Structure formats: C-alpha cells, structure tokens
C-alpha cells in the first residue's frame, strides 16, 4: 500500500469514527430523554408510564395484544398469529364485558350473555 493510499484509508477511517461518534451522541440524548420520561431515577413504586394505548408485539413485530383507552372506557384485545381478535375485555358504561372469538372472528362466548 502506498503512502497516498494509506493516507486516504486513514482519512476515511477518521471520517467514519467522527460520524459514529455523532450518532452515539444522538442516541445518548434520546436515551436520556426516554429515561426522563420514564422517571428512571425514582423508586419503583413512583414510576409511571402513561399512554393512550400499549401494543404488545411478538418476536417478529406482529401485534399480539393491545391495551387501549377509548372514549367509553379501557379495552384489552388479544390477537392470534393472523392478527384476528380472539378475546376482548372491556369496561364501559354498560359495565365489564368479555368476548371470545373463534378462528373466523365469530363470537363464541360473551359475558354477560346477551
């Protein structure tokens, strides 16, 4: 390798390191913001995570459950591998309710029953 090629390779490495250091600084700032949002420095019993919905995904990123706050009350939905709802638990003005669905998303059970 010639000295010119070495200089070019070193310059490219220096550029890459500078870019990576910038990306790392950005990630640290994002992480610090997340920690502030989650109040990580507080004792466990004082931590709160607030949102209008939470989505649980499997290892492939597919939605498998959702906890949502609707205008009429909270709902917990459980999905199968095809993302079809298989169970719903809701609390609204009518009170607590539970629905179970078959593989074709037809209700097979509801509590209270209609």
N, C-alpha and C positions, 0 to 999 in steps of 0.2 A: 504494500500500500504506500503510495507516495505521500509526501507531507501535505500536499494540497488536498488529497482525498481524506487524510486524517483530520485536517482542519475542518473540512466540510462535514465529516461524520461527527466531530465534537460539537460543532455549531448546531447540527440537527439534534443531538442529544440534549444540549443546553436548552434549546427551544422546547423540546418535549418535556423536560423537567420543569421549566417555567410554566408551561400550560397545565401540567398535572398539579403543580403547587397551587395554581389559581383555582382549579376545580376542587381541590381539597379544602381550600379556604371557603369556597361557596358551600360545600357540603357541611362544614363545621358550623357555618352561620345558620343553615337550615336546621341542623340538629339542635342547635342552641334554641332556636325558635320553637321547635317541637317540644323540647324539654320545658321551656317556659309555659307553653300552652298546657302541657300535662301536669305542670307544677311538680316536677320530679323531686325537687328539694324538700317537699313537705312530707310529713309522716304518712304512712299508707292510709290511715283512716281519714285523712283530709284531702286525698287526691280525688279529683272529679274529672271525668271526660264527658263532655256534653256535645250532643249532636241530634239532629232531627231523624237520622237513621244510621244504622250499623249494618254492614253487609259482611257475611262470613263466606269466604271462598275456600275451595279445596286446593290441593297442591297444584292443580292445573289452572287455577284462576277462575274456575266456574263458580257462580253464585250458588250456595247451598242453603243459606238461611238469611233472613232479613228481619231486623227489628226496626219498625218504623213508627213514628208518631204522626197520626193522621189528624184531621180536624175533629174527628169524632172519638179519638182515643188511640191507645197503643195497639200494635199488631205484631205478632211473631209469625213469620211464614217459613216453612221448611220445604225445600225443593229436592226433587230426585235428580239423577245424573243427566236427565234431558231438560232440566230446568222447569219441569212441571210442578206446580204446587201439590204437595201431598198432605200438608197439615197447616191449619191456620188457627191461631189463638188470638182472640180479640176481646177488648173491653171497651164498650161504648155505652151510649145512653140506654140501651136495652139490657146492659149487664154483661157478665162474662160469657163468651161463646167459644166453642171449639168445633172445627170442621175437619174431617178426614176424607181424603180423596183417593180413588183408585188410580191405576196407571193411565186411564183415559181422562183424568181430571173430572170424574163424576163423583159427586158427594156420596160416600158410603155410610157416613155417620155424622151426626151433628148433636151437640149438647149445648143448650137444651134442644130437644127434638121439636120440630115444627108440628 
